């Protein structure tokens, strides 16, 4: 079912259940780091439209894509402090604040959409408690397609990455670069095209979506399907802004958030293959990692998994135990 049709059904169902709406006339700003054409941003816009309809216009959410309101690394702090009421960020970008934020970036722990959803379900209770301490309320979370490795040359093993400037966007990608002998360089998604064009970055790991959005075929030549993880974005609300809504409006938003999560995941899975096709159509070599490259990444993954468990302690182990059940 297409996203707009799905949202329409949800709105109709919501209106049938609830005949009262919030009277606060709230207007929320929602900064996002990704372009307006990106499926995460499109999903958020559909969610915002549904909220406006289902609340009779008493809660309006304006989506600001492409880092136009706040840059990616500013969004969480902006929502925590009330500069914006709602926002979206890639989960693992905050791993330096708490290892639980890196649950989606434990290499090879969840390598399919089904596994990614199961991992998030297992982590959600602990994650909601963590966000509460950060003055935030979790609404929904959507996975990216599986991550692959972008390069401007053929890679036979991680030895070929020695000294290569590697775009990082979180602790996990920086650590992976270090273990592979590359040089991590922090680059936000909105700055990636320029970084590649100017040589600030020469390689990175991400889904086909990022490569397509940023037209990386203009500077890079290869994409290796390593399926190391499925990063997740999450949408969160300032706790005070959330508490200012009446219970009826909160229930409406929760219901629509659940549907946005399901619709976003379905769209991500639907687009996964299409993105790779676009990389190929624009001249990139797309292929699985060779035996040596895959083995090198697996070794790096084992090291990073052990490091994450040491950092996350009993809380992290509890999430993994719940996931593996």
C-alpha positions in Angstrom: 0.0 0.0 0.0 1.4 3.4 -1.0 2.4 5.7 1.9 -0.3 8.4 1.2 -3.0 5.8 0.9 -1.9 4.2 4.1 -1.8 7.5 6.0 -5.3 8.3 4.6 -6.7 5.1 6.1 -5.1 5.8 9.4 -6.5 9.3 9.5 -10.0 8.0 8.7 -9.7 5.4 11.4 -8.4 7.9 13.9 -11.2 10.4 13.2 -13.8 7.6 13.6 -12.4 6.7 17.1 -11.8 10.2 18.5 -14.3 13.1 18.1 -12.4 15.6 20.3 -9.2 17.4 19.3 -6.6 19.5 21.1 -7.5 23.2 21.3 -4.0 24.5 21.9 -3.4 25.4 18.3 0.2 24.2 18.5 2.7 24.7 15.7 5.8 22.6 15.9 9.1 22.9 13.9 10.7 19.7 12.8 14.3 20.0 11.6 15.8 17.1 9.6 19.3 16.5 8.2 18.3 14.9 4.9 17.1 16.4 1.6 13.4 16.9 0.9 13.6 14.1 -1.7 14.9 11.6 0.8 12.4 8.9 1.9 12.9 9.7 5.6 12.0 13.4 4.9 9.0 12.4 2.7 7.8 10.0 5.4 8.0 12.8 8.0 6.1 15.1 5.8 3.3 12.5 5.3 3.2 12.0 9.1 3.0 15.8 9.6 0.2 16.1 7.1 -1.7 13.3 8.8 -1.3 14.9 12.2 -2.7 18.2 10.9 -5.8 16.4 9.4 -6.4 14.1 12.4 -6.2 17.0 14.9 -8.4 19.3 12.9 -5.5 21.6 12.4 -4.9 22.1 16.1 -1.4 20.6 15.9 0.7 21.5 12.8 4.2 20.3 12.2 6.4 22.1 9.7 9.2 19.9 8.4 12.5 21.6 7.6 14.6 19.2 5.4 18.3 19.3 4.4 19.6 20.8 7.6 17.9 24.1 6.7 16.8 25.0 10.2 19.4 23.2 12.2 22.4 21.1 11.0 22.3 17.4 11.7 24.6 17.6 14.7 22.5 20.4 16.2 19.1 18.8 16.0 19.0 16.8 19.1 20.2 19.7 21.3 17.7 22.0 19.6 14.8 19.8 20.5 16.1 19.1 24.1 16.3 22.8 24.8 13.0 23.7 23.1 14.4 25.6 20.2 12.4 23.1 18.1 9.6 20.9 19.3 10.3 17.8 17.3 13.2 16.5 15.2 14.8 13.5 13.6 18.4 12.3 13.7 20.3 9.2 13.0 20.4 7.1 16.2 24.1 6.4 16.3 25.1 10.0 16.0 24.7 10.2 19.8 26.7 7.2 20.7 29.2 9.4 22.5 26.4 10.3 25.0 25.4 6.7 25.8 26.4 3.4 24.1 22.7 2.5 23.8 22.5 5.0 21.0 24.9 2.7 19.0 22.7 -0.4 19.2 22.0 -0.2 15.5 25.7 0.1 14.7 27.0 -3.1 16.2 28.4 -4.7 13.1 26.5 -7.6 11.6 24.1 -7.8 14.6 21.1 -6.9 12.5 21.6 -7.2 8.7 18.0 -7.4 7.4 14.9 -5.3 7.8 13.2 -8.0 9.9 16.2 -8.2 12.2 16.5 -4.4 12.5 12.9 -4.1 13.5 13.3 -6.9 16.1 16.4 -5.3 17.5 14.6 -1.9 17.9 11.7 -3.7 19.6 14.0 -5.3 22.1 15.8 -2.0 22.8 12.8 0.3 22.9 11.9 0.0 26.6 15.5 0.9 27.6 15.8 3.5 24.9 12.6 5.3 26.0 14.0 5.5 29.6 17.2 6.9 28.2 15.5 9.5 26.2 13.4 10.6 29.1 16.6 11.5 30.9 17.5 13.6 27.9 14.2 15.5 28.1 12.8 13.7 25.0 9.9 11.4 24.0 10.4 8.8 21.3 7.8 8.7 18.6 9.1 6.4 15.9 12.2 4.9 14.2 12.8 4.0 10.6 15.8 1.9 9.2 17.9 2.8 6.3 18.6 0.1 3.7 21.6 -2.1 4.5 25.0 -0.3 4.5 27.5 -0.8 1.8 31.1 0.5 1.2 31.8 3.3 -1.2 35.2 3.7 -2.8 37.0 5.3 -5.7 39.0 2.2 -6.5 38.7 -1.6 -6.3 39.0 -3.0 -2.8 40.4 -6.5 -2.4 40.8 -6.1 1.4 41.0 -3.5 4.1 44.7 -3.1 3.3 43.6 -1.1 0.3 42.1 1.5 2.7 45.4 2.3 4.3 45.5 6.1 4.6 42.3 6.7 2.7 40.2 9.6 4.0 37.0 8.0 5.3 33.8 9.9 5.9 32.5 9.2 9.4 29.2 10.3 10.9 29.2 8.5 14.2 31.6 6.7 16.6 31.0 3.4 14.8 32.0 4.6 11.4 35.1 6.4 12.9 36.1 3.2 14.7 35.6 1.1 11.6 37.9 3.5 9.7 40.6 3.3 12.3 40.5 -0.5 12.4 40.7 -0.6 8.6 43.7 1.7 8.6 41.8 4.6 7.0 41.6 8.2 8.3 38.2 9.1 9.7 36.8 12.6 8.8 33.6 13.8 10.3 31.2 14.9 7.5 27.5 15.6 7.8 25.2 14.2 5.1 24.4 17.7 3.8 28.1 18.3 3.3 29.0 15.0 1.7 28.9 15.9 -2.0 31.3 18.8 -1.4 33.6 16.8 0.8 33.9 14.1 -1.9 34.3 16.7 -4.7 37.1 18.5 -2.9 38.9 15.4 -1.6 38.1 15.9 2.0 36.6 12.4 2.0 37.4 9.6 -0.4 35.3 6.7 0.9 32.5 5.9 3.3 30.0 3.3 4.4 26.3 4.0 3.9 23.2 2.7 2.2 22.4 3.2 -1.5 20.0 6.0 -0.5 22.9 8.3 0.6 24.8 7.5 -2.6 21.8 8.3 -4.8 20.8 11.5 -2.9 24.4 12.8 -3.1 25.1 11.6 -6.7 28.4 10.1 -5.5 29.0 8.5 -8.9 30.4 11.9 -9.9 33.5 11.2 -7.7 33.4 7.5 -6.7 33.5 4.3 -8.7 32.6 1.3 -6.5 30.0 0.2 -4.0 30.5 -3.1 -2.1 27.4 -4.8 -0.6 28.7 -5.7 2.8 25.4 -5.5 4.8 27.3 -4.5 7.9 24.2 -2.9 9.5 20.9 -1.0 8.9 21.3 2.3 10.6 18.1 3.8 12.0 16.8 7.3 12.2 14.6 8.2 15.2 12.0 11.0 15.7 11.7 12.5 19.1 9.7 15.3 20.8 10.7 17.8 23.5 9.1 16.4 26.7 7.6 19.8 27.7 6.0 20.2 24.3 4.7 16.7 24.5 3.2 17.2 28.0 1.5 20.4 26.8 -0.7 18.3 24.4 -3.9 16.8 25.9 -4.3 13.1 26.1 -6.5 12.9 23.0 -3.9 14.6 20.9 -1.1 12.5 22.3 -3.0 9.3 21.4 -3.6 10.6 17.9 0.1 11.4 17.4 1.1 8.0 18.9 -1.1 6.1 16.5 0.1 8.0 13.5 3.7 7.6 14.6 3.3 3.9 14.7 2.0 3.9 11.2 4.8 6.3 10.1 7.3 3.8 11.5 5.7 0.9 9.5 5.3 2.9 6.3 8.8 4.3 6.5 10.3 0.8 7.0 8.2 -0.6 4.1 9.4 2.3 1.9 13.0 1.7 2.9 12.8 -1.9 2.0 11.0 -1.1 -1.3 13.7 1.4 -2.3 16.7 -0.7 -1.3 17.2 -2.5 -4.6 16.1 0.6 -6.6 18.9 2.7 -5.1 21.5 0.1 -6.1 20.1 0.0 -9.6 20.6 3.8 -9.9 24.2 3.5 -8.8 24.7 1.0 -11.5 22.9 3.0 -14.1 25.2 6.0 -13.4 28.3 4.0 -14.0 29.3 2.6 -10.6 30.5 -0.9 -10.1 28.2 -2.7 -7.7 29.3 -6.0 -6.3 29.4 -8.1 -3.1 32.5 -7.9 -1.0 35.2 -10.4 -2.0 36.2 -13.2 0.3 39.2 -11.3 1.7 37.3 -8.0 2.1 34.4 -9.7 3.8 36.7 -11.6 6.2 38.5 -8.4 7.1 35.2 -6.6 7.8 34.0 -9.6 9.9 37.2 -9.4 12.0 36.6 -5.6 12.5 33.0 -6.4 13.4 34.0 -8.9 16.1 36.3 -6.3 17.7 33.7 -3.6 17.6 31.0 -5.9 19.1 33.2 -6.8 22.0 34.0 -3.1 22.6 30.3 -2.1 22.5 29.4 -4.8 25.0 32.1 -3.7 27.3 30.8 -0.1 27.1 27.1 -1.0 27.4 27.6 -3.5 30.2 24.6 -5.4 31.7 22.1 -3.0 30.1 23.5 -3.8 26.6 23.7 -7.5 27.3 20.0 -7.5 28.4 19.0 -5.9 25.1 21.0 -8.4 23.1 19.5 -11.3 25.2 15.9 -10.0 24.5 16.7 -9.6 20.8 18.2 -13.1 20.4 15.1 -14.6 22.0 
